[in-house]
Amino acid sequence: MKILSISGGGFQALYNVLLLEELERLTGPVKDSFDLFCGTSAGAIVAAAGARGMPMAELRAGFEQRGAEAFRRRSIAGPRDLWRMWGRSRYMAGPLAALVEEIAGDAALGELEVPLAVTATRLHDGAAVVFSNQTSPEAKLRDVVMASAAAPTMFPAVPINGQLHADGAIFANAPDLLAMELALRTGAGADEISMLSLGSMNACPPMGEPGDPDMGVLDWLRGNRIFRTMIGAQAEVTSRLMKGLLGERYTRIDADPAFPLRGDVALDRADAKAIAAARMAASLSLPALEAWAQASRDEPLRRIA
């Protein structure tokens, strides 16, 4: 069983899209290359597009055209708006929702031909939720994807079944273990599972050593340090565990933290320089992707019923 697992990372997920666009050139439509798609946050957007059969070139164009609008800060007309800024999300949901709508339409999870799992966090009790074709067939795809992408402080939480949900990256920025658990529950043996796990440049640029060990709120918020630290540590330990479980049947591809344009990378940066950085990072990762494609091309699909 071939699994594609995609990490979250805001606009940095363009890196994933570029890699998958190249994979389509090598092997054909992404939808026909995997048995199960799993994604977190912006990675959920990419995974949903793959499961729906959207060409990655089309998704890339959507990211590049809508990214700057999605990450445009709310306007501040006066002191009252400045004060209100602290009590609401940094960005409005509309532009991001428009992109998700292009992917999902009005489809429910149960209508998808290819299995998809999406992570989200239920806010009233902090529960880790995995929406999938099997567990939540009636859930609207657009709702679960928007919930998974609702990064804390950045985008509004999303109601699903009367309960607010937010970013799946709070508990599983790299959803690899959850994807494997879902595959095992469908009857696949551990020795039958292989996984391609895509990171989202979350180690770029390196955050550097804090200037003062006595760090306060502003120190942790500056440069999204607290969030980047949490999701980076999660992804690292997950990758380590998955390598131990699957060995050579697990491949993790992510950007080199030292690549030349790393300084132009940020979760909510979507300008021309950020796009150029994602393109360079993806081009440097192509040898690893091509090696995976060559090694796995004869592996048969085993679709979940």
C-alpha positions in Angstrom: 0.0 0.0 0.0 1.5 3.3 -1.1 0.8 6.3 1.1 1.4 10.0 0.4 1.7 12.0 3.6 2.1 15.8 3.4 3.1 18.1 6.3 1.7 21.5 7.0 3.6 24.8 6.5 1.4 27.6 5.3 2.4 29.0 1.9 5.6 26.9 2.2 3.4 24.0 1.0 4.0 25.4 -2.5 7.2 23.3 -2.2 5.0 20.1 -2.0 3.0 21.2 -5.0 6.1 21.7 -7.1 7.5 18.3 -6.2 4.2 16.6 -7.0 3.9 18.5 -10.3 7.3 17.0 -11.2 6.1 13.6 -9.9 3.2 13.8 -12.3 5.6 14.4 -15.2 7.5 11.3 -14.1 4.7 8.9 -13.3 1.4 10.3 -14.3 -1.5 11.8 -12.3 -0.8 11.8 -8.5 -4.3 10.4 -7.9 -3.3 7.2 -9.7 0.0 6.9 -7.9 -1.1 6.3 -4.2 -3.5 4.2 -2.3 -4.0 6.7 0.5 -3.5 10.5 0.8 -3.0 12.1 4.2 -2.4 15.8 5.0 -2.2 18.4 7.7 -2.9 22.1 7.5 -1.7 23.4 4.1 -0.7 19.8 3.4 -4.3 18.9 3.7 -5.1 21.3 0.8 -2.5 19.5 -1.3 -3.6 16.0 -0.3 -7.2 16.8 -1.1 -6.3 18.1 -4.5 -4.3 14.9 -5.2 -7.2 12.7 -4.1 -9.6 14.7 -6.2 -7.5 14.4 -9.3 -6.7 18.1 -9.7 -3.6 18.5 -11.9 -0.7 19.7 -9.8 0.1 22.4 -12.4 -3.4 23.8 -11.8 -2.9 23.7 -8.0 0.4 25.4 -8.3 -1.2 28.2 -10.3 -3.8 28.6 -7.6 -1.2 28.8 -4.9 0.8 31.4 -6.8 -2.1 33.5 -7.8 -4.1 33.4 -4.5 -1.2 33.2 -2.0 -0.6 36.9 -1.6 -4.3 37.6 -1.2 -4.8 34.8 1.3 -1.9 36.2 3.5 -2.9 39.8 3.2 -3.3 41.3 6.7 -6.6 42.9 7.7 -6.7 46.6 7.0 -6.3 49.0 10.0 -8.2 52.2 9.6 -7.6 53.6 13.1 -6.8 52.9 16.8 -10.0 50.8 17.2 -9.0 48.4 14.4 -5.5 48.2 15.9 -7.0 47.1 19.2 -9.4 44.7 17.6 -6.5 43.0 15.7 -5.5 41.3 19.0 -8.9 39.7 19.3 -9.3 38.1 15.9 -7.3 36.1 13.3 -4.6 37.9 11.4 -6.0 36.9 8.0 -9.5 36.6 6.6 -10.7 33.1 5.5 -12.3 34.2 2.1 -9.3 34.0 -0.3 -8.1 30.7 1.2 -11.7 29.4 1.1 -11.9 30.3 -2.6 -8.9 28.1 -3.4 -10.3 25.2 -1.3 -13.7 25.6 -3.0 -12.0 25.1 -6.4 -10.6 21.8 -5.1 -13.4 20.5 -3.1 -16.6 21.9 -4.5 -19.6 20.5 -2.5 -18.1 17.0 -2.2 -18.4 14.9 0.9 -15.5 12.8 2.0 -17.4 9.7 1.3 -17.8 10.6 -2.3 -14.0 10.6 -3.0 -12.8 7.7 -5.2 -9.4 7.7 -3.4 -9.0 7.5 0.4 -8.1 10.7 2.1 -7.4 11.5 5.7 -7.2 15.1 7.1 -6.2 16.1 10.6 -7.8 18.8 12.7 -7.9 19.8 16.4 -11.3 20.1 18.2 -11.1 23.2 20.3 -13.5 22.6 23.1 -11.5 19.7 24.5 -8.3 19.7 22.5 -9.1 16.3 20.8 -7.0 15.1 17.9 -9.4 14.4 15.1 -8.7 12.5 11.8 -11.4 13.0 9.2 -11.5 10.3 6.5 -13.7 8.6 4.0 -14.3 5.8 6.5 -14.7 7.7 9.8 -16.5 10.8 8.5 -18.2 10.0 5.1 -20.8 12.8 5.5 -18.3 15.6 6.3 -17.8 18.2 3.6 -14.4 18.1 2.2 -14.1 21.9 2.1 -14.9 22.1 5.8 -12.4 19.6 7.0 -9.7 21.0 4.8 -10.4 24.6 6.0 -10.4 23.4 9.6 -7.0 21.6 9.1 -5.5 24.8 7.6 -6.9 27.1 10.3 -3.5 27.9 11.9 -3.7 29.5 15.3 -3.8 33.3 15.2 -3.7 33.2 11.4 -7.1 32.0 10.2 -10.6 31.6 11.9 -11.6 28.2 13.3 -14.2 26.2 11.4 -17.4 24.7 12.7 -18.0 21.0 11.9 -21.0 19.3 13.5 -21.5 22.3 15.7 -18.0 22.2 17.1 -15.1 24.5 16.3 -12.0 22.9 14.8 -8.6 24.3 14.0 -5.1 23.4 12.6 -4.2 19.7 12.6 -0.5 20.8 13.0 -1.2 21.5 16.7 -0.8 17.8 17.2 0.5 16.2 14.0 2.3 18.5 11.6 3.7 15.4 9.9 0.7 13.0 9.9 2.7 10.0 8.9 1.9 7.8 11.9 -1.8 8.6 11.6 -1.8 7.6 8.0 0.0 4.3 8.8 -2.5 3.6 11.6 -5.4 4.1 9.2 -3.8 1.7 6.7 -3.3 -0.9 9.4 -6.9 -0.6 10.4 -8.0 -1.4 6.9 -6.2 -4.7 7.0 -2.8 -3.9 5.4 0.2 -5.5 7.0 3.0 -3.3 8.2 5.3 -5.1 5.6 2.9 -4.1 2.8 3.0 -0.4 3.5 5.4 2.1 1.9 5.2 5.9 2.4 6.4 9.0 0.7 6.4 11.8 3.3 6.8 15.4 2.1 7.9 18.2 4.4 7.1 21.9 3.9 10.4 23.7 4.4 9.6 24.3 8.1 13.3 24.3 9.1 13.9 27.2 6.7 15.4 29.5 7.6 17.0 28.2 10.8 15.6 30.2 13.8 19.0 30.7 15.4 20.0 30.7 19.0 17.8 33.0 21.2 19.6 36.1 22.4 18.4 35.7 26.0 17.4 32.5 27.9 14.8 34.4 29.8 12.4 34.4 26.9 9.0 36.2 27.2 5.8 36.2 25.1 7.2 38.5 22.4 10.4 36.4 22.1 8.4 33.3 21.5 6.0 35.0 19.1 8.7 36.7 17.0 9.2 34.9 13.7 6.5 32.4 14.8 9.2 30.7 16.9 6.8 28.9 19.3 4.8 27.4 16.5 7.8 26.6 14.3 9.5 24.9 17.2 6.4 22.8 18.0 5.8 21.6 14.5 9.4 21.1 13.7 10.0 18.9 16.8 6.8 16.9 16.0 7.9 16.3 12.4 11.4 15.2 13.5 10.2 12.7 16.0 7.6 11.3 13.7 10.1 10.9 10.9 12.4 9.0 13.3 9.7 6.7 14.4 8.5 6.0 10.9 12.0 5.2 9.7 12.2 2.7 12.5 8.9 1.1 11.6 9.1 1.0 7.9 12.9 1.1 7.2 13.6 1.5 3.5 9.9 1.6 2.7 9.7 5.1 4.3 11.0 8.1 2.4 11.0 11.6 3.8 11.8 14.5 1.5 12.2 18.1 2.7 14.1 21.2 1.8 17.7 21.6 2.8 17.6 24.1 5.7 20.8 25.7 4.3 19.7 26.2 0.7 20.6 29.7 -0.7 17.2 31.4 -0.6 16.2 30.1 2.8 15.8 33.7 4.1 12.8 34.3 1.8 10.8 31.5 3.4 8.0 32.0 6.0 4.7 30.4 6.8 2.7 33.5 5.7 5.0 34.9 3.1 3.6 34.6 -0.4 5.4 37.2 -2.5 7.6 36.7 -5.6 10.7 36.0 -3.5 8.9 33.3 -1.5 7.7 31.7 -4.8 11.3 31.7 -6.1 12.6 30.2 -2.9 10.0 27.3 -3.1 11.0 26.7 -6.7 14.7 26.5 -5.8 14.1 24.3 -2.8 12.0 21.9 -4.9 14.6 21.8 -7.7 17.3 20.8 -5.2 15.0 18.0 -3.9 14.3 16.5 -7.3 17.1 13.9 -7.2 15.5 12.4 -4.1 12.1 12.5 -5.6 13.3 10.9 -8.9 15.1 8.1 -6.9 11.9 7.4 -5.0 9.8 7.3 -8.2 12.3 4.9 -9.8 12.4 2.6 -6.8 8.6 2.5 -6.3 7.3 2.5 -9.9 6.7 -1.3 -10.0 4.9 -1.4 -6.6 1.2 -2.2 -7.2 -1.6 -0.2 -5.7 -3.8 -1.7 -3.0 -6.8 0.6 -2.7 -8.7 0.7 0.5 -12.3 -0.5 -0.1 
